[in-house]
């Protein structure tokens, strides 16, 4: 596996990391990890409240480590390095630019109304964030899909996320309620996780966001896959303003299950 870096303007911090399979072993499956980044440019972090700067709550913690086996299976991955509090890659840029956690591309407050900023960003800064951090990620993902379509008839896009609540199931599969892929694909992916003993639900409460809506198409089926924190992290202090930690024992037990589930998904997709 090789990693491709895209360099941002501030302090040469890469915008995303692309995990590429060994040449000749690439398959028509792409995995996107848009919310696992934790880097916040100092010019933005300085405007956060001290609480938010220390917490970065609702990050998709450690997913690149959880899914680091995917390129070995032939899957091309792209993972954002910048925090979702720099820009929300799973939000529609034509919608609300600055506002609530549930709606905006750039959040001014958390889901419970807790303010994110002690000093609000300048109005000129907001569209610049779209150009600097949002558009490059989506363009890179489009390029990956386009490149694979040059040698494959159809692509499967898996948008990988993590959650804590409001449900206690292990996995939630979202297909925009039957819009972004065939029912057969959704059922196969659901069954693959359930066969590994992972409690899996579909579309409730997470039916999929803007990213799969933007990138699915006639030749690309797309699913959002949400993995519960408790399958791999110690969540006893999840409501405290500190970064949670991986539970090595849980992660060690989870990874073989995930690997086998993805191998089943890949076998279906590449052998259909």
N, C-alpha and C positions, 0 to 999 in steps of 0.2 A: 504494500500500500504506500502511496505517496501523498503528501499534503501540498496543496496549492494555497498560497496566501495572497489576499488582496489587501493592499496597504491603504490605510486612512491617512488623512492629512495631519491629524493631531498626534504628535509624538510617535509617528510611524506605527501605530497600532493597527493590525490587520482587521478588516471589516468582517471577514468570515474565513472559515477553513473548509477546504474541499478535500474529502477523503476519497481518493481514487483507487479502484481495484488494480491489481497487477495487470499490466497490458495484456490484452487478449482474453481476460477473464471477466470483463464488464458485462453485466446483464441489463435488461431494460427495466430496472427498478431504481428509483431515486428516493432518498430519505432527506427530509428537510428538518432542521432543528433551529427554529427561529427565536426561541425564547430562553435558550440556555446560556447566553452570554452574560457576563458580569462586569465588563469594562464600561466605565462611564468617564468620558473626557473631563478633565479637571474643570474646564470652563463651564460645564453643565453641573457637575457634582457640587461645585461651590455654591450653587443656588439651591440645592436640596436642603431640607431640614436635616439636622444631625441624626434624628431618628431614622429618616428614610435612607440617608447615605449609609448608615450602618446595617440596615435591614435588607433592602431590595426585595421585599416580600413578594411572594408569588412568582419568583424566578423558577424556571424549569431546571432545578438544580441537578448538576452532574450528568445530564443526559449524554454528552459526548463520551463519558466514561462508561455509562451503562450500555451504550450501543456501539462500543468501539470495535466489535467483531463484524459489523456489517460489511465494510469493504472486503474482508476476507471471504465473504459469501458472494462477492461480485457487485454489491450495491454501492452506487456512488452517493456520497453524503455531502451535505452542505450545512454548516453550523455557524450561526451568528456568534461573534465574539462580544458585541456591544449589548448592553442591557436593554430590555424591553422598555426601560424608563428613559432611554435616549430617544427611541422611536419604536412604535408598536408595529412590527412587520406583519401582523395578522389582522390589521385594520385597513379599511378602504380609504385611500388618500383623497377620494372625492367626497368623503363624508366630513364629519366634525374633525377639525385639525387639532384643537386644544380643548380639553374638557375631561369628562369623567372617565374612569378606568374602563367602564363597560362599553364606551362608544368611541372615544377619540383615538386618533393616531398617536398623539402625545398627551400623556395623562397629567392633569393638574391635581388629582387626588386619588386615593385608593378606593377600593370597592365599598369601604365603610365610611367614606367621606374624609378620612384623615388627609390633611394637606401634604403634598409632596415637596412643595417649594416654600422656602423662606423668602426668596426673591424671585418673582415671576420672570420667565424668560422674555427677552425683547421680542417684539412682534416680527422683526426681521430674521430672528434666529429660527423661528419655526419652519418656514418654507425651506430654509437652508438645510435643516436637518433631513428633510425629505430627500433633497438632492444628494447630500453627503452620506447618509446612512441607510435610507429606505430604498431608493431606486437601485443602487448597486447590487443589493442582495437579490431583489426580484429579477434584475437583468441577468445576474449570474445563474440563478435557478432556471430561467428561460433558456439560457445558453446550454446548460447541461441537458435539459429535456430535448432541445432542438438537435444537439449533437448526437444523442442516442437515437432519435427518430431517423437520423440519416442512415442508420444501419439496422433498425428494428421497426417492426410494423406498429407496435403499440407500447406505451410506457405506463408503468404503475408508479404513482407518486404517493409516498407515505409521509405525512406531516406529523412529526413526533413532538409530543408535549407531556407535561406532568402536572398533577393536581393533588390537593389534599382533601377537599370537600367539594360539594355537599354530600356526595354519596360515599359509600364504603366499599364499593366494588373495586377490583384491581385495575380494570381496563375499561375505557369507554371508546367505542368506535363511532366516528361521525362520517356520514356521507352526504351531508346537506339534505338529509331525509329523502334519500333515494335519487338525488340529482347528479352527484359527482362520479358515480360509477354504477355498474350493474349490480343488481341484488345478489347475483351469484358470487361476485367478488366480495361484497360485504359479508355474506354468510361464510365464505371460505375463511376469511381473515378472523372473523369471530370464532369460528370453530377451532381454528389453529391455536388461539390463545386458551380457549376453554379446555382443549385436550391436554394442556399443560397444567391444569388445575388453577388457572387464573380466572377469577369471577369476572365476566365480561358482559357489558350492556352496549346497546346501540342508540346513539342519537339523543340520549337523555342522561345527563343534562347538556352534553357537549355534542352538537350536531355538525360541527365544523365551522371554520371561520373564513375570512377573506382569502387567505393564501390558497386553499384548495379551490375556492370559487374562481379565483383568477387564473389558475394554471391548469385546471382540468379542461378537456376538450374532446373532439371526436376521436383523437388518437391517444389521449392521456386520461386514464382513470385515476381518481385521487381520493384518498381517505385521510382523515385525521385520527391519530391514535393517542389517547391520553392514558398515561401510566400513573397509578397512585403513588405518592411519596412513600407510603408505608411499606411498599414492596422492596425498597432498597435503602431507606433512610431511617435514622433515629428521630422520631417526631415528638419525643416527650417534651421538647421545649420549642415546638413549632410556633407558638404564639408569643415568643420572646424575641426582642429585636437583636438577634444574632444569626449568623449564617448556620443553617443546619448541617449536620455531618452525615456522611455515608455510614451505614451499618455494614461492616465488612461481611458479617455472617449472612445477613439478608441478601446482600448483593451477590455473594458467592452462590447462594441457592437460587437466585432469580436468573442469573445469566444463562445457565444451560437451558432453562425453560424458554427464555426469549430466543435463544439461538435456534432451538428446535422448532419453535413457532414460525420464525422467519424462514427457516429452511423449507417448511411445509408451504408457506405462502409463495416462496420463490419457485418451488417445484410446480405448483399449480400455474403460476403466471407464465413461466418459461416453457411449460410442457403442454399448455392447453391446445 
